[in-house]
Amino acid sequence: MPKPKSEYAKAGVDYTELEPFKEAMIAAGKKTVTFPNKRDVYINQDVLHSHGGIFEYRGNKDHIWCNTQEGLGNKNWIAEWMYMHEGIGKTYYQNIAIDTALMAVNDVIAQGAMPVVFTDEVAVGDSSWYGDKKRSQDLAEGFVTICKEVGMALPAGESPALKYLMKSEAPVKCAPSLSGCVTGIISPKSRLITGKNLKVGDHIIGVTSSGLHANGISLVIKKALELPDKFLTKLPNGNTLGAEALIPTRSYVALIEALLEAEVKISALLPGTGDGVGKIAFDKRPFTYRVHSWVKVPELFRFFREKINLPLVDCLKTFNWGIGYYIFAPAEEAERILSIGKKAGYELLDLGMVEKGERKVIFEPENITLAPPGE
């Protein structure tokens, strides 16, 4: 006979549903504790729970730390929709875990820091969401996978039920807000990259994305829901729109670490996220960014441009358009960066140059000029 619900559970917070999820996440965290050891960072294994992670540096290099807090945004709403409608029992939450962690990881490495500690928050409007064991396990396994790949531990996290604050857009009944904080170590501290060295004559080198990543999701949702088959719409490559949108974000840690180890001179690093290609003009100084070459545009983006007829400017200012990371470097370093990147398993392209002039991006492949972020 089922145990009667407590008054707190009736109010929207049921710890009989919360606790198994928390235990699954703690178990996942325990699998990650040794991952940052290669960077001389060690996790205290006597304290592994939601209240806080304790860690220390045991190396002999001068070092500084970098923290980045980021949220995933709306991408897991698509995962929830697909879980409801696809009919194959796939949650996509392993991919979503990777996306969540990499939102902060790919930002922290832009300062020359290597990720060592990750803490997450999974906040829902209805505690019953935590009761789906398959989805919870997929999320936990995804976190372990990405922590191992980039070399960081997950020693703590948070999972609140916020009935009076959060409500999902129909037809999805409940979707969590996912976010996290990554602590990175810059060791030695001379590896700090501030962007101040960006100058006229620097080359703009792009690193390909794995697809949508996690920017422009609101637009994807809006347009997909207007289609007859919505996220089950088939793309020319045979994949559904939903599955293509849920391809996980690419990690650029191995690439940046290889460049730092080779002591390549880097003027600036830039994740290709919000504001799309227009974000290239991230620096406030009067620089013009001339892009003369580009990569093959991913399938999902071509579909939005050719089949949904999304204006080109919206495409370029919303999506990463095939480039997930930018490296700005002196001309004499360009060939070496391309070579190191290829050896590290990435596809890179020398896209253009930084010029003196009005702050803007001249995108020559489409003969279009893009305003800087926020304009």
C-alpha positions, -999 to 999 in steps of 0.1 A, spaced: 0 0 0 15 34 -10 26 56 18 4 87 22 20 119 8 32 145 33 17 180 34 50 193 18 46 168 -10 11 179 -16 24 215 -18 47 205 -46 80 193 -31 80 155 -28 113 142 -13 104 106 -21 109 117 -57 138 141 -51 161 117 -31 166 90 -57 176 117 -82 200 132 -57 215 98 -49 220 91 -86 238 124 -91 260 118 -60 269 84 -74 278 100 -107 299 126 -90 320 99 -72 330 85 -106 345 119 -116 367 127 -85 400 117 -100 395 134 -134 412 167 -125 443 150 -110 461 153 -143 461 190 -137 473 186 -101 439 194 -87 425 170 -61 390 166 -47 384 159 -11 365 126 -12 353 128 24 328 155 14 307 146 -16 272 159 -15 251 188 -25 264 213 1 298 220 -15 329 206 -32 363 209 -15 395 207 -37 431 218 -36 460 224 -60 491 202 -53 513 213 -81 543 236 -80 534 261 -107 522 296 -101 485 296 -109 453 315 -109 417 305 -110 387 313 -133 350 307 -126 322 307 -152 285 304 -145 263 295 -174 228 282 -182 217 259 -210 187 279 -219 157 262 -237 174 233 -255 162 206 -232 126 216 -239 132 200 -273 144 169 -256 113 167 -235 91 172 -266 110 144 -284 107 121 -254 69 126 -254 63 123 -291 91 103 -308 78 70 -293 112 52 -290 119 59 -253 149 80 -260 154 109 -235 183 127 -252 194 137 -217 230 123 -221 234 149 -248 217 176 -227 241 169 -198 270 175 -222 255 207 -235 249 220 -200 285 214 -188 300 228 -221 281 261 -219 304 270 -190 335 249 -200 338 264 -235 336 299 -218 361 292 -191 388 280 -216 385 314 -234 407 328 -206 433 301 -210 419 281 -180 415 243 -180 383 230 -163 388 211 -131 355 214 -111 319 215 -122 288 221 -100 254 219 -115 218 230 -108 187 211 -121 157 232 -111 121 220 -119 86 233 -114 72 199 -105 92 174 -83 76 145 -102 101 152 -130 128 137 -108 108 104 -107 117 93 -142 147 70 -135 157 66 -171 159 103 -177 178 109 -145 203 81 -152 209 94 -187 216 129 -173 239 115 -147 258 94 -173 261 124 -196 277 144 -168 302 116 -162 310 114 -199 318 151 -203 336 154 -170 359 126 -181 365 141 -216 375 175 -203 392 165 -171 369 179 -144 351 166 -113 314 170 -103 317 171 -65 284 189 -57 251 202 -72 216 214 -65 182 201 -75 153 223 -62 116 220 -70 102 255 -77 65 250 -81 57 287 -77 84 300 -100 87 276 -130 61 264 -156 69 248 -189 53 258 -222 27 233 -235 27 206 -247 57 199 -225 44 193 -189 77 199 -171 112 208 -182 141 217 -158 162 248 -159 198 235 -163 229 255 -153 263 251 -138 295 267 -127 330 256 -139 362 264 -121 392 264 -143 429 266 -134 454 288 -154 487 271 -147 512 287 -152 494 320 -148 513 334 -178 488 315 -199 460 339 -190 443 352 -222 426 385 -218 419 396 -254 439 428 -249 465 416 -274 440 416 -303 453 438 -330 451 447 -367 466 420 -388 456 391 -366 441 361 -384 406 348 -375 407 311 -373 374 292 -370 369 257 -355 338 238 -368 308 232 -346 290 199 -343 257 216 -353 233 238 -335 251 237 -301 228 257 -277 222 292 -292 192 302 -313 170 275 -296 140 298 -291 139 305 -328 143 268 -336 114 259 -313 91 286 -327 97 276 -363 96 239 -357 62 241 -340 48 258 -371 57 228 -393 31 200 -399 53 173 -383 70 197 -359 103 182 -346 96 149 -364 101 167 -397 126 148 -418 157 166 -430 174 158 -463 200 137 -445 172 115 -431 175 127 -395 145 143 -378 147 180 -370 145 173 -333 173 147 -333 195 171 -354 189 199 -330 199 177 -301 233 168 -314 255 178 -284 278 208 -283 314 202 -292 341 205 -265 371 227 -275 392 218 -244 416 194 -261 423 220 -289 429 249 -266 450 228 -242 472 216 -272 477 252 -283 487 263 -248 511 234 -243 527 243 -276 531 279 -263 513 293 -294 508 331 -292 470 337 -290 455 372 -290 420 362 -281 396 332 -279 359 334 -285 331 308 -281 308 310 -311 276 314 -291 250 343 -288 247 367 -317 261 341 -341 287 352 -367 281 388 -356 299 379 -323 332 380 -341 331 418 -335 331 412 -298 359 437 -290 347 473 -283 376 488 -302 373 501 -338 382 469 -357 367 455 -388 366 417 -391 368 407 -428 357 370 -433 368 357 -467 363 320 -463 338 297 -445 330 261 -438 302 239 -452 270 250 -434 254 222 -412 223 205 -424 199 221 -398 210 256 -408 206 249 -445 170 237 -438 161 268 -419 175 290 -447 163 270 -478 130 254 -466 118 277 -439 131 308 -457 147 323 -427 164 356 -437 201 353 -441 208 380 -416 188 362 -390 206 330 -398 240 346 -394 231 366 -363 213 337 -345 231 305 -353 268 296 -351 265 288 -389 291 260 -386 318 277 -365 318 269 -328 350 286 -317 372 314 -329 410 319 -324 425 353 -330 462 351 -335 492 368 -351 497 360 -388 529 340 -381 510 316 -359 482 308 -383 497 277 -400 509 263 -367 474 266 -352 459 248 -382 485 220 -379 481 216 -341 443 217 -344 443 190 -370 465 167 -349 441 173 -320 412 160 -341 395 193 -350 386 209 -383 400 245 -386 399 271 -413 417 304 -417 386 326 -421 399 361 -424 417 390 -408 413 419 -383 415 453 -400 414 489 -388 380 505 -393 344 506 -381 334 479 -357 316 453 -379 319 420 -396 322 419 -434 310 384 -444 323 381 -479 310 346 -486 275 360 -487 285 396 -495 268 409 -463 279 432 -435 269 423 -399 266 447 -370 284 439 -338 266 421 -309 236 441 -295 232 462 -326 
